[in-house]
Amino acid sequence: MAEEMGVSWIPSWVDAADLEPVRLPTRFNHDLTLFKNFAVSGDQKIQFRIGFFNLFNQAYASTGVDPTDLNLTLDTTCRVTVPDVANGAGGTTNACDPTQGFDFTPQTKANFGKINLKRGHRVIELVLKYYF
């Protein structure tokens, strides 16, 4: 019987900010602001402004917010298990034979590198200002 071994590509001591070298899909974020000034009297005016942030509502994957947004877990199974290997605590255990290699589990093959969550949404801002 093969032992299963879970290995996360992201060690627990790694800060999410350190994951910048992980290549993610390209992110495009387009913003647009339009405004119109209406003269009231003298130097006074009223300005109406509308701003669109993420105008085309593009969602994006990010590891900067939560490293679990991207599946980077590698689960493996041993090809050959060696019985009765000393465990260093006076007992024995079954261990994988590293010279015979490992296989990735079907779940790892199907899900490694998949985006679990996309972030981002359109924000529309309406502003009315009175200048005096």
C-alpha positions in Angstrom: 0.0 0.0 0.0 1.4 3.3 -1.0 1.7 6.1 1.6 0.3 9.5 0.6 2.4 12.6 1.2 1.0 16.1 1.0 3.4 18.9 0.1 2.4 22.5 -0.1 4.5 24.6 -2.5 4.0 27.5 -0.1 5.8 27.0 3.3 3.9 28.3 6.3 6.7 30.8 7.1 6.5 32.5 3.6 4.7 35.9 3.6 2.2 36.4 0.8 4.3 39.4 -0.4 7.1 37.0 -1.1 5.1 35.3 -3.8 5.6 38.0 -6.4 7.7 35.7 -8.6 4.6 33.5 -9.2 3.5 34.3 -12.7 -0.3 35.0 -12.8 -2.6 35.8 -15.7 -2.2 39.3 -17.0 -4.3 41.9 -15.2 -5.9 44.9 -16.9 -7.6 47.6 -14.9 -9.1 50.5 -16.8 -10.4 53.6 -15.0 -12.4 56.5 -16.6 -13.6 59.8 -15.1 -15.8 62.3 -16.8 -16.9 65.7 -15.5 -18.9 68.7 -16.5 -18.7 72.2 -14.9 -21.8 74.4 -14.6 -21.3 78.1 -14.0 -23.4 79.5 -11.2 -22.2 83.1 -10.9 -18.8 84.8 -10.8 -16.2 82.3 -9.8 -18.8 79.9 -8.4 -19.5 76.7 -10.2 -21.0 73.3 -9.6 -19.2 70.3 -10.9 -20.8 66.9 -11.7 -18.3 64.0 -12.0 -18.7 60.3 -12.6 -15.8 57.9 -12.1 -15.6 54.3 -13.2 -13.0 52.2 -11.5 -12.3 48.8 -13.3 -14.5 50.0 -16.1 -14.7 46.7 -17.9 -15.2 44.7 -14.7 -12.2 42.5 -15.2 -11.7 39.9 -12.4 -8.1 38.8 -11.6 -6.3 36.2 -9.6 -4.0 37.3 -6.8 -1.7 35.7 -4.3 -1.1 39.1 -2.6 -4.4 39.0 -0.7 -4.6 35.3 0.1 -2.1 32.6 -1.1 -4.9 30.1 -1.4 -6.5 32.0 -4.4 -4.2 29.9 -6.5 -3.9 26.1 -6.1 -0.2 25.3 -5.6 -0.5 22.1 -3.6 1.4 19.0 -4.8 0.1 15.8 -3.4 2.2 12.7 -4.2 2.1 8.9 -3.7 5.1 6.7 -3.3 5.8 4.1 -6.0 7.6 1.8 -3.5 7.2 1.7 0.3 10.0 0.3 2.4 8.8 -1.3 5.6 10.4 -1.1 9.1 12.6 2.0 8.6 14.0 3.4 11.9 12.2 6.6 12.8 14.8 8.1 15.1 12.7 7.7 18.2 13.5 4.1 18.8 10.7 2.7 16.6 10.1 1.9 13.0 7.8 3.1 10.3 7.1 2.6 6.7 8.8 5.0 4.4 8.9 5.9 0.8 11.9 4.8 -1.3 13.1 8.0 -2.9 15.1 6.2 -5.5 11.9 4.7 -7.0 10.2 8.1 -7.4 6.8 9.5 -6.7 3.5 9.9 -8.7 1.2 12.9 -8.5 -2.3 12.2 -7.3 -5.1 12.6 -9.8 -6.4 15.6 -7.8 -3.0 17.3 -8.2 -2.9 16.6 -11.9 -6.4 18.0 -12.3 -6.1 21.1 -10.0 -2.5 22.3 -9.8 -2.2 25.8 -11.0 -6.0 26.4 -11.1 -7.4 29.7 -9.9 -9.7 29.2 -6.9 -10.9 32.7 -6.5 -10.9 35.8 -8.7 -11.0 39.3 -7.1 -12.0 42.7 -8.4 -15.2 44.4 -9.3 -16.4 47.6 -10.9 -16.9 50.7 -8.7 -18.9 53.7 -9.9 -18.5 57.0 -8.1 -20.9 60.0 -8.5 -19.7 63.4 -7.2 -21.4 66.7 -7.0 -19.1 69.6 -5.9 -19.8 73.2 -5.3 -16.8 75.5 -5.9 -16.8 79.0 -4.3 
